[in-house]
Structures are given as C-alpha cells and as structure tokens.
Amino acid sequence: MVGSYGRFTLSLSNFQTNKLHILHYTKHHRQLQSTMSNVVLLTATLLALLAVTFTIFKPHQTLFAPPQLPASKDLLHASRILHVTGALGPESLVFDRHGGGPYTGVADGRILKWQGDELGWTDFAVTSSNRTECVRPFAPELEHICGRPLGLKFDKKSGDLYIADAYLGLKVVGPEGGLATQVLTEAEGQPFRFTNDMDISEDEDVIYFTDSSSVFPRRQFMLVLLHGDKTGRFLKYNKATKEVTVLLRGLAFPNGVALSKDGSFVLIAETSTCKILRLWLHGPNAGEVNTFAVVPGFPDNIRRNSEGEFWVALHVKGTRFSRWITSNAWIGKALLKVGFNFKQLHSSISGWKPHATAVKLSEKGEILEVLEDSEGKKLKFISEVEEKDGKLWIASVLMPFIGIYNL
Ligand SMILES: *[C@@H]1O[C@H](CO)[C@@H](O)[C@H](O)[C@H]1NC(C)=O
C-alpha cells in the first residue's frame, strides 16, 4: 500500500510574518484508502497547528531561550581568557592579603595559584590526602575521594586559606599551602552533603557558610534544582570557641555568601528560587531574613567590591521553561523519570544557548548593572565575579578557563 495514498505538500510560506498556507493536497490514485487519507489529513492539521503555534507564540524563544534583559550591556565577550592548564572548573577565585593570586579550586580537587604570565598556574593546596587516582581533569565519580574545593576565603589576620569543599566539608590550609586540615564536617549531628561557599567576618572571628543540600552531593546539583530540594542550611562557625550553629534551614539550594561592608547583614544566594536572601546579623532587625534582590537567573557566588556593592554570577539566566520546572517539582521529577542525561537536563535549565551574566547589586539590593556575554562567545556558566583594581575576574564551574574583564 506504500505510495498508494497520494501525495500532499505542506508548505509554510513567510514564516516570519505569521502567514501560513497549506497547499496542494493532490490525489494521484483512484483507489484511496479513506483511513489513510484521514491519517494524512490529521498529520497535516497537527503540523499546521504546530507551525502556527511556533510562528505566533515562538515557544522556542519565549519558553526556552534565555531572555533579553533590559539595560544589560553585552560586553563580557571582550574578556581576556586565562586557561587553567590541564584543569577544569575554576569555581571560586580569591586573592591573598598581599594581593597575590588569584587562587582557585578546580574539578580534580587541587587549589591552584596564578603566578603571572611567566610562571602560570602552580599547585598550592589539596583537600584530600588520597590522591593516587585523581589524575583526570574531570572525574565527577571521584570527587568524594579527591575533594572538590568550591568557595575560598583568606583569613586576613592569619593568612590562612579557608576552603568550602563540596564533599569534605570546611577545611583550612596555611599561607604556604599543602594539605588542608579539617575544620568541620557536620552540624547538629548531620553531616554536610554539599558545602559550597563562605565569607569570613574578621571582627567577629566567625565564618558564615552554606551547605547546599542535605540529600544531594555536588555532582548531582541538577537534582537539587529538579527535585525542588529544600534541605539546604546556612551556618556559622566560631573560630575561637569552635562552635557551629545552624542559622537558617529549609533553604532551596543556598549557594554564594557575602557579608556587607559593615558586617550588619549577610547575603545568601538561593539558587533554585533566583533570590538573594539577606540575614540581618546586627542592629534592630538582627535575626530577620528577607529577600534582598530577585535576579534574572540562577545565582552562584556573590562577592563584595571595595565600594560595598555586590557582584552576583548567574550560572544561567532563567527561561520561562526553567522557572516553570523549578517552581513545580513534579515536572522536574517527571523529566528525571524519562531518563534524560545530565547534558539534556542541564539544557532544559540553561535554555540551549550558553551565555554569561553578571549582576551588580547596590548595598540596598537594587540592580545597578548587568554585564553579559549573551552569545557565550567567550564566557559561559560563570560561577563568580571578583572585582579587583578595575578588573573583573570571572570564574566558571564548568569551563577550563577564567575571564578577565577591564571595567
Ligand atoms: C583512597 O581512594 C581509593 C579510591 O581511589 C579508595 O578505594 C580507598 O578506600 C581510599 N582510602 C582511604 C584511606 O580513604
């Protein structure tokens, strides 16, 4: 029967101006099976409807594509690229108290130090002593053995480097580097599952840090988003008394941490909700938490500049589809059941179009500036923006390089 049901042509003309024509349904054979022709008609109608939907509503643009942001400056493609030779995923960047560095933690568990163009990157520290198998730049299945250093901060008084290792908890290493020692692995009897970022209050001698989930480890960060996981914690570690306190619990992927310039409040990026939360530490509102800012995507680390403003790196901008997924956990769980792989799931959140977006917030939470590489020409999936001496140093949890942008 193949070929005996005639021929039809579906022609879409002038796709841009929403005009659609279905043409020429021509019969070539006398004996036409009516069921077959019904199938063809139905298919043609469905195709036509789909075409109309895509032409008029542009779901591929409005649903999946990263949105264009008002007043954003598409400038970050002018960044200089600094390759992290032999490594991947420089997630956080930090300079030491003498301005040396930056230092960055990479996917194989090392912390590297940038020594300038001549020496390049040198090994500075590790968080695990069991590193015989840690030889590949990217091996997520070994992260719990090799360590995965994320947030980094120097204690300016001692020169010690504190490390939030996603698997091994809070660690510290002296100014000369080497093997980091353990500071903390749990709070209230509950082990950290996904230690992520921190800031240090020199005045209080306290470290504020996030444990992004009590269920999912870092290599399953997509599950934190897709499951609508709300088991993240925000904690405080007193260096003198060695006491750890849970300040906030039930958070939806708490991530970056930054103290305000005067130390009166601390910001926490809540990745799944696209919010920056503010917890008041001192003053009349001490202990209160509220929304400091809503950012146009999934925030990663936050860093304060010398003016007291904050740079927030967005892992990706939010699309209508990704917001729909992250605000309805059943959809994410359904997607997981279908068996999509990491790349497909990540695309469902990132909108199939890699890009880089950095948002500058005032001390009051207003969006002051949005800088982008909207086409992902140089930068994408950025995880931190560190401002120093008129330059932005831009990290990425997935790329093999950092970017340097002249302000
Ligand atoms: C060291 O790592 C290997 C896997 O690379 C593991 O089998 C072994 O148990 C680890 N040893 C210790 C002491 O953790």
The ligand as an ORCA input file, in Angstrom:
! r2SCAN-3c Opt
* xyz 0 1
  C      41.604      6.017     48.728
  O      40.937      6.054     47.490
  C      40.592      4.790     46.956
  C      39.947      5.039     45.623
  O      40.761      5.864     44.845
  C      39.660      4.064     47.909
  O      39.353      2.787     47.404
  C      40.290      3.961     49.283
  O      39.377      3.415     50.181
  C      40.735      5.324     49.773
  N      41.460      5.207     51.023
  C      41.163      5.904     52.104
  C      42.032      5.681     53.302
  O      40.239      6.673     52.148
*
